């Protein structure tokens, strides 16, 4: 009888590992705290500025950002005097802008994307690591990101430069680029928001990291990332950039009419990135003419417009080695590096 009980205890011990249970408890509590910290930001407005540090490229983008719940609006001016506006609302991401063609003639342009696509460098939620980009495009909250991992993340309490954190290690499978490995640090003192994220992929390999170096507490218990520094390594090449917020307002009324896009003339061509087609539309976004395959227009020069920051993630893959080279100049967050994997450069709209 004693031998039977002894064996039973060994079997039970092998089936129940307190360390695993503690890890599960830690992960669940961290995810709950992170979700609460994210949802505590009910309304949000700010200006976002992105700068290249190495190599130097100051003031690549300076845009205004508003958010209420899941509704998002962005407005930016381009270097050539055009404008670009985005609206993510009612499960649709739309973009309206004014750009110049090769002859300098101003044109109105419109686009429609999947609601999970990114607004590029203007997207505060991805730039400040509140949402995370997926390897094959799109951005999601932390909970969903971890659910898509190849296995349950490894969890450990850790200090990052003296900041108490929860460290998560996971990997996601990319259809285009194989396994992408991630290490994520959640700041335990700031609602478990993401403090830092590292990504490694490829045979070289290429490595990216984004780190929040400044937080603010605009309301009691509500924490907001204010500055994110991003670094990339590709062999001997090193790039560094930063995204910074200012004029931050949290949980205050947003002016009526903010979540409305500017109008455009009847007959404006709409590029539907979801269906891969284009067609003329009226002022109400209703089709008013023949549908054709989506036309690709080559940009005459990348610096003429903010062509690199304002195109959301799409479906055409790009070389990961090319991503590594351009990461800090054209993308100002680790997550944005993933965007550029799938983003096309042959665009004419700001």
VENMOGI-V549080 format. One record per residue. N is the residue number from 1. RES is the residue in one letter. PSI is psi in radians with two decimals (* if undefined). OMEGA is omega in whole degrees, 0 to 359 (999 if undefined). D_FIRST is the distance of its C-alpha to the first C-alpha in whole Angstrom. Layout:
N:RES:PSI:OMEGA:D_FIRST  N:RES:PSI:OMEGA:D_FIRST
This chain:
1:X:-0.75:179:0  2:X:-0.73:180:4  3:X:-0.70:180:5  4:X:-0.79:181:5  5:X:-0.65:180:6  6:X:-0.77:179:9  7:X:-0.70:180:10  8:X:-0.68:179:11  9:X:-0.68:179:12  10:X:-0.74:180:14  11:X:-0.78:180:15  12:X:-0.70:180:17  13:X:-0.62:180:18  14:X:-0.45:180:20  15:X:-0.39:182:21  16:X:1.95:180:23  17:X:1.94:181:25  18:X:-0.59:180:27  19:X:-0.72:178:30  20:X:-0.72:180:30  21:X:-0.74:178:30  22:X:-0.66:178:32  23:X:-0.74:178:35  24:X:-0.77:178:35  25:X:-0.76:180:35  26:X:-0.77:180:38  27:X:-0.81:181:40  28:X:-0.77:181:40  29:X:-0.64:179:41  30:X:-0.75:179:44  31:X:-0.69:179:45  32:X:-0.78:180:45  33:X:-0.71:179:47  34:X:-0.80:179:49  35:X:-0.75:180:50  36:X:-0.72:179:51  37:X:-0.66:178:53  38:X:-0.80:183:55  39:X:-0.28:177:56  40:X:-0.35:177:57  41:X:1.59:185:60  42:X:-0.77:172:62  43:X:2.66:187:65  44:X:2.42:171:66  45:X:2.56:181:70  46:X:2.95:168:71  47:X:2.45:181:73  48:X:2.34:181:71  49:X:2.31:180:73  50:X:2.38:182:71  51:X:2.44:169:73  52:X:2.27:181:72  53:X:-0.81:178:72  54:X:1.88:359:72  55:X:2.73:183:74  56:X:2.30:173:76  57:X:1.39:187:77  58:X:2.62:171:77  59:X:0.90:177:77  60:X:-0.67:180:76  61:X:2.45:175:75  62:X:1.88:188:76  63:X:2.83:176:75  64:X:2.48:186:74  65:X:2.32:175:71  66:X:2.54:179:70  67:X:2.40:173:67  68:X:1.92:187:66  69:X:-2.12:178:62  70:X:0.00:179:62  71:X:2.30:183:66  72:X:2.42:175:67  73:X:2.42:179:71  74:X:2.45:174:72  75:X:2.35:178:76  76:X:2.60:172:77  77:X:2.53:180:81  78:X:2.87:181:81  79:X:-0.50:185:84  80:X:0.18:176:86  81:X:0.04:177:87  82:X:-3.14:177:85  83:X:2.77:176:82  84:X:2.29:182:78  85:X:2.46:177:76  86:X:2.62:174:73  87:X:2.10:174:71  88:X:1.84:186:67  89:X:2.55:177:67  90:X:0.76:176:66  91:X:0.58:177:64  92:X:2.38:174:67  93:X:2.06:182:68  94:X:2.66:179:72  95:X:2.36:176:74  96:X:2.39:181:78  97:X:2.93:173:80  98:X:2.19:180:84  99:X:2.98:176:84  100:X:2.38:175:87  101:X:-3.03:185:88  102:X:-0.35:179:90  103:X:0.06:179:93  104:X:0.18:180:92  105:X:2.29:181:92  106:X:2.36:180:90  107:X:2.52:172:87  108:X:2.41:181:85  109:X:2.66:179:82  110:X:2.58:178:78  111:X:2.72:174:75  112:X:2.36:182:72  113:X:3.01:171:68  114:X:2.54:183:65  115:X:-0.34:180:64  116:X:-0.07:177:61  117:X:2.80:183:63  118:X:2.71:174:64  119:X:0.50:175:68  120:X:-2.43:185:68  121:X:-0.25:180:69  122:X:-0.17:188:70  123:X:1.76:183:66  124:X:-0.70:185:65  125:X:-0.65:178:61  126:X:-0.65:180:61  127:X:-0.62:181:63  128:X:0.26:172:61  129:X:0.42:174:57  130:X:-0.64:167:57  131:X:2.74:182:56  132:X:2.49:180:55  133:X:2.54:176:57  134:X:2.67:184:55  135:X:-0.55:182:56  136:X:0.41:175:58  137:X:2.71:182:60  138:X:2.80:178:59  139:X:2.54:186:58  140:X:2.80:173:55  141:X:2.89:183:53  142:X:-0.76:181:50  143:X:-0.88:182:47  144:X:-0.65:178:49  145:X:-0.81:181:49  146:X:-0.59:178:46  147:X:-0.53:183:45  148:X:-0.01:178:47  149:X:2.74:180:45  150:X:-0.46:176:43  151:X:3.03:179:40  152:X:2.42:182:39  153:X:2.58:172:41  154:X:2.38:188:39  155:X:2.36:179:40  156:X:2.41:171:40  157:X:2.35:187:42  158:X:2.68:173:45  159:X:2.33:177:48  160:X:1.84:183:51  161:X:0.71:178:54  162:X:-0.03:180:53  163:X:2.15:179:52  164:X:2.22:185:49  165:X:2.91:165:48  166:X:2.18:181:45  167:X:2.22:179:45  168:X:2.31:177:44  169:X:2.20:182:44  170:X:3.10:178:45  171:X:2.44:176:47  172:X:2.60:180:49  173:X:2.19:177:50  174:X:2.35:178:54  175:X:-0.56:184:55  176:X:-0.51:193:58  177:X:0.24:177:57  178:X:-2.60:185:53  179:X:2.32:175:51  180:X:2.12:185:52  181:X:2.44:182:49  182:X:2.50:166:50  183:X:2.22:185:49  184:X:2.27:176:49  185:X:2.19:176:49  186:X:2.23:183:49  187:X:1.94:184:51  188:X:-0.38:182:49  189:X:-0.07:182:52  190:X:1.06:175:54  191:X:0.43:179:52  192:X:0.53:171:50  193:X:2.76:182:53  194:X:2.19:177:53  195:X:-0.67:182:54  196:X:2.61:175:54  197:X:2.42:176:53  198:X:2.53:178:54  199:X:2.36:178:54  200:X:2.34:178:54  201:X:2.88:175:55  202:X:2.95:183:57  203:X:-0.40:185:57  204:X:-0.90:355:59  205:X:2.98:170:57  206:X:2.55:182:59  207:X:2.34:176:58  208:X:2.60:171:59  209:X:2.53:174:58  210:X:2.36:183:59  211:X:2.24:174:58  212:X:2.08:183:59  213:X:-0.06:179:61  214:X:2.29:174:63  215:X:2.80:171:61  216:X:2.76:177:63  217:X:1.37:185:62  218:X:-0.34:175:65  219:X:2.64:182:63  220:X:2.14:178:61  221:X:-0.03:179:57  222:X:1.99:182:59  223:X:2.47:182:59  224:X:2.22:172:61  225:X:2.41:183:61  226:X:-0.49:181:65  227:X:2.30:180:65  228:X:2.22:177:63  229:X:2.34:186:64  230:X:2.40:182:63  231:X:2.58:176:63  232:X:2.55:179:63  233:X:2.25:175:63  234:X:1.64:186:64  235:X:-2.14:180:64  236:X:-0.07:183:67  237:X:2.33:177:68  238:X:2.32:178:67  239:X:2.55:178:68  240:X:2.47:181:67  241:X:3.03:181:68  242:X:2.61:172:68  243:X:2.32:185:68  244:X:2.41:176:69  245:X:2.68:173:69  246:X:2.94:179:72  247:X:0.75:183:73  248:X:2.31:175:69  249:X:2.25:184:69  250:X:2.35:175:66  251:X:0.68:172:66  252:X:2.73:182:69  253:X:2.43:175:71  254:X:2.33:185:73  255:X:2.47:177:76  256:X:2.50:180:77  257:X:-0.03:181:78  258:X:-0.72:186:75  259:X:0.93:177:73  260:X:2.35:180:76  261:X:2.71:174:77  262:X:2.66:178:81  263:X:2.90:177:83  264:X:2.84:184:85  265:X:2.65:170:88  266:X:2.48:180:88  267:X:-0.03:176:87  268:X:2.39:180:85  269:X:2.21:176:83  270:X:2.22:175:79  271:X:1.97:181:76  272:X:1.73:182:73  273:X:-0.35:180:70  274:X:-0.77:183:68  275:X:-0.22:181:70  276:X:0.56:181:72  277:X:2.92:175:75  278:X:2.65:182:78  279:X:2.72:177:81  280:X:2.59:179:83  281:X:2.81:174:82  282:X:-3.03:184:84  283:X:-0.32:179:84  284:X:0.24:179:81  285:X:0.31:179:79  286:X:2.41:181:80  287:X:2.32:181:81  288:X:0.19:181:84  289:X:-2.95:186:85  290:X:2.43:177:84  291:X:2.38:180:80  292:X:2.80:174:80  293:X:2.57:183:78  294:X:2.17:182:77  295:X:2.37:178:79  296:X:2.23:181:79  297:X:2.22:182:81  298:X:2.34:177:81  299:X:2.29:179:82  300:X:-0.62:178:85  301:X:2.35:186:83  302:X:-0.53:184:80  303:X:-0.12:181:82  304:X:-0.61:180:84  305:X:2.99:173:81  306:X:0.93:186:78  307:X:-0.51:185:77  308:X:-0.47:186:74  309:X:-0.33:196:72  310:X:0.22:175:73  311:X:2.04:179:71  312:X:2.99:179:68  313:X:2.46:180:65  314:X:-2.64:191:66  315:X:-0.07:181:65  316:X:2.08:183:67  317:X:2.72:175:65  318:X:2.81:180:66  319:X:2.30:178:65  320:X:-0.57:177:63  321:X:-0.62:176:65  322:X:-0.64:177:68  323:X:-0.80:182:65  324:X:-0.69:183:65  325:X:-0.67:188:68  326:X:-0.02:193:69  327:X:-0.87:186:66  328:X:-0.51:181:68  329:X:-0.77:189:71  330:X:-0.32:179:71  331:X:2.30:189:67  332:X:0.55:173:66  333:X:2.70:174:63  334:X:-0.78:179:60  335:X:-0.68:180:59  336:X:-0.49:176:63  337:X:-0.68:177:62  338:X:-0.64:179:60  339:X:-0.74:185:63  340:X:-0.27:173:66  341:X:-0.67:189:64  342:X:0.10:187:65  343:X:2.46:178:68  344:X:2.58:180:71  345:X:-0.21:184:74  346:X:1.14:180:77  347:X:2.61:177:78  348:X:-0.19:186:81  349:X:2.52:179:79  350:X:*:999:79
